[in-house]
Amino acid sequence: MEKQRRLKVILAFFFVAISLQISNCLFASEGIEENKNYRFSMSDLYSEEVVNLYDIEDTYIPRKFSLKDVMQIPVANQENLGLCETFATVKSIETNYALKTGQYIDLSERYLDYMMSTDFYSTWRKSGVLATGSNRGSEGDASLSSEALTFCETFGVPTEEDVPYKNYSQSEYKNIENAKPTLMVRSTVLFPNIQNINEYYTKQGWLKVLKSHIMNYGSVCASIATPRVSSNYNESTHALYDILPKRDDDVGHSISIVGWDDDYPKENFKIKPAQDGAFLCLNSWGEEWGNQGYFYISYYDVNLFNRLIGVIDTKLPTEYNVHTYDQNLFSLKGFTSGNASAFGIKYKRDKKNEYLTHITAGIGGYKENVYTAKIKYYVNPYDSSFDLDKMVYLGETNSIANGFMSNFTLDEPIKIQGESFSIMFVLEGNLKDIFCSYSKYDDGSLVSGNMYCYIDDAQEWIGIDFEFPVYAFTISKNENILKGDVNKDYYINSTDAAIVLDKYKDGNLTDEDFELCDMNDDKIINSTDAAIILDIYKNQ
């Protein structure tokens, strides 16, 4: 009896926590398609996706708004490292989760720096130093916010407390690599270049979309001309208005757009723009710079709208099995058309009850044909052959917003049946300009992680001698646990048990709930089923 009483108290606590979270939520979740990344063009303003996400016709947009009035945002200092893109990226994740839950979590920028460095995955980062004098650092680029978001979507990011902003010796690298993620990105959005829109009402509509995003989903990563370089930054009013594109020797700077003021005086800028109005932005140069770290950028600044990236949704991490062979997460190598119409990769495995949930693959560079081309995904869950009779079609790429990587999430996880499996990518569209070359090699046996391509001319699969990253993510769960997954996302958690118990008490269980939650297969639901769900979860 005592054990049952304690269990009911625990479940009740979980339910109260859920209720509080919902009541404090400012997050516009209606219309969100989970695990999808969006890349919008100018003509998408009235598309179904934009309307579902932002609904600007029925959303009230105030003339002035600031996220710092809604939450307490830490003002960070990147010191003398060019890591602006990691700071802007982290702020978009932090503010999104805070709007969603009412809880602000301070995440680690330095973790992203190291994990995207040559020491771990990428070939892009350069050497740099912190003020402490260490010889290990990184130099960033404003364009890399998209890659940082891709990383957070694939691997997540831990807290600042777990990986503080400092230099690390090589003996500490394992601590960084093994740091447990606290949050992951679920979906993102890449906006069109609003400054290039000439039609007045279309431009005003996209400005409303941008404001709606800040208000409902959090800060937006923006690339601008570096204020320290620009002669148009007004230090007395902390206002920037550039009328010319940034210079070639200025790689740019990433900042976070956190608000706006439609009535911000044009007189505050060194050169007066056409009208009043500016976005409130948060820099990563500490509180001593600007107005305690903040400054304004005119709506008419020519550099502000070049590459605007935001986070639509975040989630708590799930423990995955990761199948891969290539440790270079971001690479210039990727798919190419040429005379090959398909690529494939083979994996060995040794897990039980393993379900494929999503795939991350390298697709190449920033060229426009990367974004317009389609990649169709297939899996052979039975063995590692590329036998079309065994291949299961998963769908087309649903994530082409983030530069080099494609994150594809399955609508329903698929159980892997054999001791090995294969993934196939079929290409549609022009990918000829992506940097990639390959040649044939003899492949005598299955090697987990080998890349293959299908040569149209020869109508055969061949092993190829180049590598680009393909990560296959799976979950391993007790089969019974799926019946207790109230949210039908295959990820059981303790809140599911609270939901089951609450529905049981209110008499609101449906036939669908019976199928999901009746752990004894007797169609007689009772409160002990919730206890079984929670017990299975705790023992995994």
N, C-alpha and C positions, 0 to 999 in steps of 0.2 A: 504493500500500500504506500509506504513511504517513497519507494522508488517511482511509482506511478505519479504520486503527487509532485515530486521534484521534476519529473518529465513534463507534466502539464504546465508547471511554472515556467520551465525553459521555453516550451513552445509558445506560451502566452507572451513571453518577453520578445521572441522573434516577431510575433504578429504585431505587437505594439511598435516595434522598431520599424516594421514595414509601413504601418499606418502613419507614423511621424514623418517618415521619408516622403511618402506621397503628399502629405499635407503641406510640407515645406517646399515642394518641388515647383520650380519656376520653368521647368524644361518643357518645351513644345514638342512632345513626343508624337502627336497625332500625325499620321502620314509617313513616318520614318520607315524606310525599308532597311531592316537590319543588315549589317555587313555589306553595305554597298557604298562605293565611292563615286562621287559625282564630278563630272567635268562639264561645265556649262559654256555654251557659246552665246553670242549676243542675241540670237534668234530664239533662245529658249525661255525668254522672260515669262511667257504665258503657257509654258509646257506643263503637263500634268505633274511632273516631278517638282518643278519650282513652286507651283501652286500648293502642292501637298506639304512642302517643307516650310514655306514662308507666308503664303496666303496674304500678300501685301494689300489686296483689295479690302480685306476685313480686319487687318491688323493695325491697331493704332500706333503710329510712329511719333513720339514726342519730338519737339524741336530741340530738346537737349537731353542727353542721357550719358551716364558714365557707370561702367561696371564697378568702379571703386566706391560708388555709393551703395552698391548692392552687397559687396563682399570686401574683405580686407586682403588686398593683393600684395605680396612681398615685392619690393623693388630690389632687383638683383644687380650685381656688378660683375661683368665678364672680365674685368681687369684688362690686361694687355694681350688677351687672346681673341682672335677673330671668330668667336663662337656665337655670334648674334643669332644664327639660325636655330641653334639648339634652345636658346632662351625664348625666342618667339614661339617655337614649337611647343615647349613645355607650358608656356602661359596659355596657349589655346587649349591644351589638355586640362590644365588645372581649372581654368575658368568654366570650361564645359561641365566638368564633373561637379563643380561647386553649384552651378545653376541647377544641375540635375538633382542633387542630393542635399544641398545646404551645407555640405562639408568641403572645406578647402584643404587639399593635400599638397604640400610643398614637394615637388618632384626634383629629380637630379638631372641637371644639365650636363654635368661632367661625365655622368654615366653614358649619355648619348655620344658625347665627344669621343670617349675611349672606345666604345663599342663600334663606332663607325670609322675608327682609325685604321691605319695599316697594321697595327698590332693585333687587330681582331678580324675585321672583315674587309674594309674598303681599301682602294688604292688612291683615294683622292686627297687625303689630308696631308698637310705639310708640317714641317717641324716648327715649333714655337716654344716659348717659355712663359711661365708665370712670374710674377714679381718675386716669388720665393727663390728663384734662381735655378730651378730644376731644368734639366735639358730635355724634358719630354713635354710636349704640348701639341696643340693643333692650331691651324689657321683655317677659318671657315670661309664661307661664301654665302651671300644672301640667297642664292638659288637653291641651297641645299635643305631648306625647310621641308620640301616635299619628300626628300629622302629620309629625313629624320622622322616624319610622320609615318612613312612606310615602315621604318624600323619599329616604331612604337606599336604599329598595327600587327607586326609579326612577332615581336619579342616582348613588348611592354617596357615600362620604365619604373625603377624603384624610387624611393623617397630620397630627399636631400639628406636626411639623417643617415640613411644606409650608405650612400655614396656621396660624401661632401665634396664641395668644390675645392679641390687641391690637386697637386701633382702626386702621382703614385709611382712607386718603384716597381720594377718587374716582379719582384717577389709578392707584390700585392695584386697583381693582375687577376689571379684566380678569384680573389674576393670580389672584384668588379664583375667578372664574367659570371660568377655564381650568385650574384645579388638577385634576390627574388623580386619580380615585378610587382608593383602595387596597383598600377592601372595599365590598361591597354586601350588603344584606339579601336573603335568599332567601324566608324565610317567617316569620310572626309568630303570636302567640296573644294573644287578649284573654280574660281569665278572668272568671267571673261575680263579683258582689259577695258574697264569702264571708260577710261579717258579716250579710247579710240572710237567710242560710239558717238556719231554725229547727230542722230535723230534725238531731239530734246526729250520727248516723253519716254522713249526707250532708256535713255541714259538716266532719267530721274527714277524710272522703275527699278533699274539695277542698283541705284543708290539706296532705294528703299529696301531692296533685298539684302544689301550689305548691312544696313542698320538693323533690320529684323534679325539677321544672323547674330550680330553682336548682342542684341537684347535677349535672345532666346537660347543661343548656343555657345556664346562666349567670344573671346577675342579672336581677331583675324591676323594671321602672319602676313606682313607686307614688306615688299622690297622697295627701298627708296635710295636716293643719293645720300651718301654719308654726311650728316650735318657738319662734322668737323672739316670736311672738304668743301662743302657748298658755301659760297660767299653770300647766299641768300638766306641763311639762318639768322634770325634776329635774336640775339642773346638776351636782350632786355625784356622782350615779351615772350620768349621761348616759342617762337613761331617760325615755320619753314614754308617757303613757297618757291619752288624751282620752276622756271619757265623754259629751261632747256634740259634735254636728256642728260643723264649723268655722263661724266667723261669716261673715256676708255680706260684710263688708269685708276678709276674708282670702281672696284668690284661690286660696290653696293653695300647696303646695310639692311638687316632684317629688324623690324620692330613689331610691336603688337598694337593694333587698333582696338581701343577699349571703350570708345564713346564718340560723341559728336556734339557740336553746338552750331545750329543753323544761323545763329545771330552773332557768331564770333566776328569781331570787326575786321574788315579788310585793311584798316589802317594799322593793324598790329604787325603787318608783314613789311619787309624792306621794300618790296615792290608790290603795289596794290593789285590783287587779283580783280577779276571782273565783278565779283559779288562777295558779300559776307559769307561766312560759313567755313567750318574746319572740323576735321576729325581729331579727337583726343587720342594721343598715342603714348605708350609706355616704352621707354628705352631700357637698355640693359647696361647702363654706365653708372649706376649707383644713384643715391639720392642727392649727391652734391651737384649733379649735372641737371640742367633744365630746371623745371619747377618741381623739385623733389622727385626727379626722375621722369616727369611727364613733359610733353610739349604738344603743340598743335601743328597740323599740316593742312594747308588750304585744300578745299575741294577741287581746286583747279591745278594742283601740283601735277606736272607732267610725268613724274616718275612713280607716283604712289600706287597706281592701279595696274602695274605691269604684271604682277603675279601674286594674287590674293588667294590665300589658302586658309581654310577653317576646318574645325572639327565638328561633325554633326552629332556623334555619339561616342561615349567611352564605356568601358565595362571593367569589371573586376577580372583578374587573370584566371585562366583555366590551365590546369597542368596537362601539357601535351606530350606525346611522343613525337620527336622530330626526326624525319628521315631525310638525310641529305648527304652530300659528299664534298661540296664546294664551300669553303669558308670565306669566299670573297663575295660578300652580300651585294655590293654595288660594283658593277663591271661594265665596261664599254661593249663587251661581248654580249650577244643576245640572238634572238631569232633573225633569220634572214630568209628571203624568198629564194632568189636564184633559181636553181632547178630542184629545190627541195620544198615539198608542200607540207611536210609534217616532221615533227621532232618527237622523240620519246626518251624516257629514262626508266631504268629498272631498279627495283629495290628488293633487298632481302629483309626478312623480319623475323622476330622471335617472340612477339607479344601475343597474348590471348585476348579474345573479345575486343578486337581493335577496329575502330571506326574512323574512316577518313573524313575529316571535317573541312579542311581548306588547304589551298596550295598557294605558295608564293614563288614566282618565277621571274628571272631577269628577262626583260624584253628589249633592252637597248637604250638609246639616248633620248634627247628632247625633241627630235625632229617631228614635225606635224604628222607624218605618215605613221609614226608609232601610235599616236592617239586615235587615228581614224581606222587603222587596221583592226581586224577582229581575230581573236584567238579562241578556238573551240577546244574544250577540255574533255578528255575521256580517261577512264580508268579501267584496267583489267584487274578485278579483285581476286581472281582465281589463280593466276600464275603471272610470270613476267614476260610472256609473249606479247606481240602486238597483233594478235589474232582479232580481226574485226568482229567475229562472232561472239567473242568474250568481252569486248569493250562495252562499257556503259557510258553513254553520253551524259555529261554533267552540266553543260551549258556554255555560254560564251563569256568572255572576260567581262566582269562587272566592276573592275577597278582599274582604270587607266588614267587616274588623276595624278598619280604620284611618280612621274618621271620614269626611272629605270625599272621599277618593279610593278608586277601585276599581282594583286592579291585577289584570289578567287575563293569564295566561300560557297560550299555546297548547300543547297536548300535543305537537304536531309542528309545527315552523315551516312556513309555506306560502309557496311561491314566488309573487312578484308578477309577472304576465305582461305587463301593458300599460304604457303611458306614464303612466297614472294609475290610481288605485284608490279604493275607498270602503269605509268601515266603517259598519255599521248596528247600532243598539242597539234591541232590542224590550223594552218594559217590561211586567212582570207584578207586580201588587201595588199597594198604595195609596201613591202618592208625591205626593199632592195638597198636602201641607203643606210641601214643600220650597220655599224661596224662589226663585221663578223666574217671569219674565214674558217674553213675546216678541210680536212683531208681524210681519206679512208684508212682504217687500220684493221688488222685481222683480230677478230673477236672469237676466241675459242670457247669461252664459257661465261656464265653469268657472273658479272662483277657488280656488286651493289653500287649504284650511282653512275654506271656507264651511260654516256649519251649516245643516241642514235638519230639518224635522220632518214627519211624516205625520199629516195631520188626518183623523180618522175620519169626521167629519160630511161633509166634502167629498170624501173618498177621493182625496186628492192630496198630493203632496210640495210643500212651499213653502219658500222661503228664509226664514230668521228673523234678526232683527236683534240677538240677544244672543249672547254668547260664553261658553262655559265650556271648561275645558282638556280636550283630548283629545290624548294623545301616542301615536303609533304607532311602535314600535321594530322596526327590521329589522337584519339582518346581511347583508353582502355578502361572499361567499366564492367562490373558484374552485370550480367544480363537482367537480373531482377530489378536492378536499380532504375532501369528505364521506365518501369511501370510507375515509379513514384515521381517522375519528372513532370510536375504540374505545367511548367511553361513549354514543354515539348521541345526543348532545345538540346536535349541529351546531356545536359550538365546538371546533375543533381546538386542541390545545396540545401542548407538547413532551413532556408525560408520556405522551400516547397512543403516541408512537414507542417509548418505553421499554417500555410494556406489550406492544406488538406484538412487539418483539424478544425479550422475556422469554418470552412464550408460545411463540414459535418455537423457542427454545432448549430448552424443557422438553417440547416436543411436545404441548402442550395446546391447539393451535389447533382450533377447531370450524369447521363449514361456515359458520356465521354470521360467524366471524372472517375466513374467506376472502373473503366478500363485502365485508366492511368494509375489509379491509386489503390486498387484492391490487391494487396500483396499476397493474399491467400488464394486467389483465383476462384473464389466461391461467390463472387458478386454481392457479398454482404459486407458493406463498408462499415468500419467502426473506428473508434479513436486509436485503437492499438495499431492500425495500419500506419498512421502518422509516426508512431514510435518506431515501427520497423524501418520506415524510410530514413528517419534520422539516424537510427542505429547503423544501418548499412552505410550511410554517408560517412559516419564517424570512423568506421572500420576500414574504409578504402585506403 
